[in-house]
């Protein structure tokens, strides 16, 4: 049985979100625009990570940052956490956790993109033993 997981996000300003994602290293591999500049469906890729993006059509609310998290977000396994963090901040993200080494031997960082979506990046690979 083949099982894969793909995330999707809706953004109030999806074209701006896609622009931000491109500036941090994602490639837009598919994009379907609708009336009034709305994004009906888009797909972005960074390495093996694929994310679907669309314009918000129902006024969804993002959870507020409480301490160091919104309680939900995306996690990217990357080989250079510091580079991802620098690119994200330079592209308009808000710092939540600056790049740091963890007590479990990984490197991590966390930002909110310009529209408040939480993104974590790290060297720990979930689903595998060790770092």
Secondary structure, 3 states (H helix, E strand, C coil): CCCCCCEEEEECCHHHHHHHHHHCCCEEEEEEECHHHCEEEEEEEECCEEEEEEECCCCCCCCCCECCECCCCEEEECCCHHHHHHHHHHCCCEEEEEEEECCCCCEEEEEECCCCCEEEEECCCCCCCCC
